Amino acid sequence: MEMKSLRTTPKLRYARMAKLLLRDPTITQPKRKKGFGSSGLYTRGKLFAALSYSNRLILKLPEARVNEIVAWRRGKRWNPRGVGEGLKEWVTLSPSSKTRWLPLAKEAKKFVASKSRKR
């Protein structure tokens, strides 16, 4: 009998997370968007989570939380242009990260939703 691998790909990991999050009616995923954010998760029209082309989870979180994740070496500040220090409220997790993606994505959704209410 052949054993199935317990390992999963980042795309599958992200798809499973997205499927769970999309049960929330305030979360959407674009159907016809191309390029960055096309697989992203949105709340109130604002991106809060996406999978990068390099299969890294990208999340929008409060700056203090990003600093914490970076200090713990669980993620890196997202730097889409590769110049400077990266964005203050964005963090990426590597495909091999042992950090649980779903709780952080829920935290990101809550953060983005609270920011859009204030405007």
One Martini backbone bead per residue (centre of mass of N, CA, C, O) as a GRO file, in nm:
protein
  119
    1MET     BB    1   0.096   0.037   0.023
    2GLU     BB    2   0.058   0.369  -0.041
    3MET     BB    3   0.183   0.662   0.080
    4LYS     BB    4   0.089   0.964   0.162
    5SER     BB    5   0.180   1.273   0.165
    6LEU     BB    6   0.197   1.532   0.412
    7ARG     BB    7   0.268   1.715   0.212
    8THR     BB    8   0.239   2.050   0.081
    9THR     BB    9   0.155   2.296  -0.112
   10PRO     BB   10   0.119   2.629  -0.118
   11LYS     BB   11  -0.134   2.632  -0.300
   12LEU     BB   12  -0.297   2.432  -0.129
   13ARG     BB   13  -0.279   2.581   0.137
   14TYR     BB   14  -0.418   2.837   0.032
   15ALA     BB   15  -0.682   2.709  -0.072
   16ARG     BB   16  -0.778   2.605   0.201
   17MET     BB   17  -0.785   2.875   0.343
   18ALA     BB   18  -0.976   3.020   0.146
   19LYS     BB   19  -1.218   2.833   0.176
   20LEU     BB   20  -1.268   2.903   0.473
   21LEU     BB   21  -1.289   3.218   0.444
   22LEU     BB   22  -1.527   3.219   0.218
   23ARG     BB   23  -1.762   3.175   0.428
   24ASP     BB   24  -1.732   3.470   0.451
   25PRO     BB   25  -1.924   3.728   0.313
   26THR     BB   26  -1.682   3.958   0.345
   27ILE     BB   27  -1.530   3.765   0.150
   28THR     BB   28  -1.323   3.790  -0.144
   29GLN     BB   29  -1.264   3.672  -0.491
   30PRO     BB   30  -1.149   3.722  -0.780
   31LYS     BB   31  -1.231   3.622  -1.117
   32ARG     BB   32  -1.088   3.849  -1.344
   33LYS     BB   33  -0.818   3.888  -1.233
   34LYS     BB   34  -0.488   4.008  -1.293
   35GLY     BB   35  -0.220   3.940  -1.134
   36PHE     BB   36  -0.185   4.091  -0.865
   37GLY     BB   37  -0.439   3.956  -0.653
   38SER     BB   38  -0.601   3.728  -0.808
   39SER     BB   39  -0.587   3.531  -0.533
   40GLY     BB   40  -0.699   3.715  -0.343
   41LEU     BB   41  -0.811   3.855  -0.036
   42TYR     BB   42  -1.115   4.034   0.043
   43THR     BB   43  -1.221   4.339   0.216
   44ARG     BB   44  -1.389   4.600   0.122
   45GLY     BB   45  -1.184   4.594  -0.140
   46LYS     BB   46  -0.940   4.482   0.038
   47LEU     BB   47  -0.637   4.359   0.071
   48PHE     BB   48  -0.504   4.078   0.300
   49ALA     BB   49  -0.442   3.825   0.100
   50ALA     BB   50  -0.168   3.633  -0.058
   51LEU     BB   51  -0.006   3.475  -0.331
   52SER     BB   52   0.285   3.458  -0.454
   53TYR     BB   53   0.493   3.371  -0.712
   54SER     BB   54   0.687   3.242  -0.466
   55ASN     BB   55   0.485   3.113  -0.249
   56ARG     BB   56   0.406   3.352  -0.060
   57LEU     BB   57   0.263   3.477   0.210
   58ILE     BB   58   0.049   3.765   0.214
   59LEU     BB   59   0.014   4.025   0.472
   60LYS     BB   60  -0.203   4.252   0.644
   61LEU     BB   61  -0.064   4.429   0.920
   62PRO     BB   62   0.030   4.558   1.184
   63GLU     BB   63   0.330   4.687   1.243
   64ALA     BB   64   0.378   4.547   1.520
   65ARG     BB   65   0.321   4.260   1.412
   66VAL     BB   66   0.538   4.252   1.197
   67ASN     BB   67   0.775   4.298   1.388
   68GLU     BB   68   0.728   4.039   1.549
   69ILE     BB   69   0.757   3.831   1.320
   70VAL     BB   70   1.042   3.920   1.239
   71ALA     BB   71   1.181   3.881   1.518
   72TRP     BB   72   1.095   3.563   1.518
   73ARG     BB   73   1.148   3.452   1.222
   74ARG     BB   74   0.852   3.401   1.056
   75GLY     BB   75   0.919   3.658   0.876
   76LYS     BB   76   0.887   3.913   0.621
   77ARG     BB   77   0.910   4.195   0.483
   78TRP     BB   78   0.748   4.328   0.231
   79ASN     BB   79   0.932   4.354  -0.101
   80PRO     BB   80   0.841   4.411  -0.419
   81ARG     BB   81   1.116   4.578  -0.521
   82GLY     BB   82   1.389   4.528  -0.342
   83VAL     BB   83   1.382   4.812  -0.190
   84GLY     BB   84   1.481   4.847   0.102
   85GLU     BB   85   1.271   4.745   0.387
   86GLY     BB   86   0.979   4.769   0.326
   87LEU     BB   87   0.665   4.715   0.437
   88LYS     BB   88   0.505   4.786   0.736
   89GLU     BB   89   0.205   4.617   0.673
   90TRP     BB   90   0.385   4.376   0.548
   91VAL     BB   91   0.395   4.013   0.516
   92THR     BB   92   0.600   3.716   0.481
   93LEU     BB   93   0.570   3.366   0.412
   94SER     BB   94   0.702   3.084   0.372
   95PRO     BB   95   0.633   2.779   0.234
   96SER     BB   96   0.780   2.634   0.505
   97SER     BB   97   0.613   2.739   0.714
   98LYS     BB   98   0.489   2.665   1.049
   99THR     BB   99   0.301   2.877   1.043
  100ARG     BB  100  -0.018   2.959   1.083
  101TRP     BB  101  -0.224   3.098   0.845
  102LEU     BB  102  -0.521   3.139   0.933
  103PRO     BB  103  -0.494   3.326   1.185
  104LEU     BB  104  -0.344   3.553   1.029
  105ALA     BB  105  -0.563   3.606   0.818
  106LYS     BB  106  -0.781   3.688   1.021
  107GLU     BB  107  -0.620   3.925   1.131
  108ALA     BB  108  -0.599   4.077   0.861
  109LYS     BB  109  -0.899   4.113   0.809
  110LYS     BB  110  -0.960   4.275   1.064
  111PHE     BB  111  -0.767   4.507   1.006
  112VAL     BB  112  -0.879   4.599   0.728
  113ALA     BB  113  -1.172   4.642   0.819
  114SER     BB  114  -1.106   4.864   1.032
  115LYS     BB  115  -0.977   5.067   0.832
  116SER     BB  116  -1.231   5.102   0.637
  117ARG     BB  117  -1.425   5.224   0.858
  118LYS     BB  118  -1.261   5.501   0.916
  119ARG     BB  119  -1.318   5.637   0.616
   0.00000   0.00000   0.00000
